[in-house]
């Protein structure tokens, strides 16, 4: 009897779980993939009607869409379903129009030429990936969730601001976004560890180039970027071990200069790759979507892209130049031994994180606490050392 009750409870639990998980596509008898789109709107929302018209036209043009429409201000069951869907996305806002497909939520709509184009890009990508892989992969969901960054705001931004304003402001916001914490700490760690000015110059240039490459890939080649996160896991473990060994040897006054250069370059790419998942608000993707919407000439697009990448790197270059200036003075030379030890702690901690759990790099609050703690430990250990002399 107990066994029967347990089986019944297990079956009920499974059915409840299955009922709350959305099926985002269906396969027909001839193995054709059709995407299921849930479109939530209100009857009084003008942008909802624009989105509805776009989806109706899209349904006529492609045969692989199944659009389910829900008017939440006229149908209580539609509102309840919307609430259930939002829970799947860990969201609590009821903004409309909301277009849900392939485990991604796209909010807002302006025109078919701007928002509509981004939606079609996402739908086509998901359809192609399911046909290719045979199912909806986590990589596809991650890419779509990044792309779904408020396309509605793109057309408003493009209309209200000049290209110069958009490029400069977005690039600076991107450079100082919360996901940049560990990148700056890794950068400072290597600058602190190398005592000679020539070494600081070389390692600084290498890391700035590495950050620039990783940033461009994350922005313009997002699918390859997230695929890279899967492929490089073992390399990241080796890099973490290398950072730990390098910091320990540096602590023992054994300097591996050339090896350190390679470590600095590769670990910059690895740290950047993992820490960029800390927030859905990705300014570089916002810029890329704006660039797609603008449809400028290839030469001008390349110029915009280069300008954006250079402006993004300006704070890092400024930090590097400030460090070189500081260490060239008497005060910098006095503090070099203290900062070397703190740099060794930074590299040791980041190495351990890369080995054990690199996704920790995307935890903003814990990242800041760890950095503050390491800095305090470093200064306290140095103070104790020199106090006992």
C-alpha positions, 0 to 999 in steps of 0.5 A: 500500500505504501509503495502504491501511494509513493508511486502515485505521489511521484506520478502526480509530482511529475505531472505537475512539473510537466504541466509547468514546463513549456514545450517550445516546438513541435515536430510534425509527421514529416519531421518538420520543426514548428516553433510555438510562440506565446504572444501576450498583449492587451487590447488597448496597447498600440505597440501590441497591435503593431506586434500582432500585425507583424506576427500575422504577416510573418505567419503568412510568409513562413510555415514553421510558426504556431502563434498563440495569442492571449489578450490579458485584459479581457481573459482572466485565464490568459492573465493567469497563464501569463503569470505562470509563464513569467514564473518560468522566467523568474520575472514578475513584471507584466509588460506587454507586448511580451513574445515568448519563444524558445525559452526567451522573452522579448518585450516591446515592439516598435516597427517591423524594420527595427524590432521585427527584424531582431525578432525574425533573426531570433526565431530563424536562429532557433528554428535552424538550431533545433533542426540542426541539433534535434532539440532546443539546446542550452546554448541556443537558449543562452544566445536568444536570452542575450539577444532579447535585450529590449529591442524596442529601445533600439529604435527609440535610441536610434531616433533620438541620439547621434551615432557618436553619442550612442557609441561613446556612451554605450562603450563607457557603460560597457567598460564600467559595467559590474561584469568588469570587476575581475578583469580589472583585478586580474589586470592589476594583479599582473601589473603588481607582480611584475617589478620591472617597468619593461615587464609591466609595459609588455604584460599590459599590452598583452592583456589589453589586446586579449580583453579586446579580442574577447570583447569583440567575440562576445559582441559580434560572434555570440554563438561562437563565444558561448560555444567557446565556454563549453570547449575551453573548460579543461583549458581553463582548469589548466590556466587556473593551475598555472596561475596558482603555480605562478603566484606561489613561485612569485611569492618565493622570488622565482620569476617566470617572466615569459611564461607569465606573459602567456598566462596573462594573455590566456587568463585575460580571455578566460576571465572575461569569458566567464565573468560576462555572464553576470548580467543580462544587460549586455551593453555590447550586444545592445550596440551590436543590435543598434548596428544591425538596425542602422544598416550602414555601409560595411566600411562605416560599420567597420569604423563604428565597430573599431571605434566602439572597441577602442573606446571600450578599452580606454579605461583599461589603457588609462589604468595601465598608464596610471600604474606605469606613472605611479610605479616610476615615482619614488612612492610607487617604488616604495609600495612595490613590495606591498603591492606585489604581495597583494597581486600574488594573492589576487592571481592565486585566488583567481587561479583557484576559482578557474579550477574549482568553479569559474562561474563564480566570476559572474557572482558580483556581490561575492566577487567584490567581497572576495577582492576586499577581503584579499586586499585587507589580508594582503595589507594586514600581512605586510603590516605584521611583517614590517611591524615585527622587524 
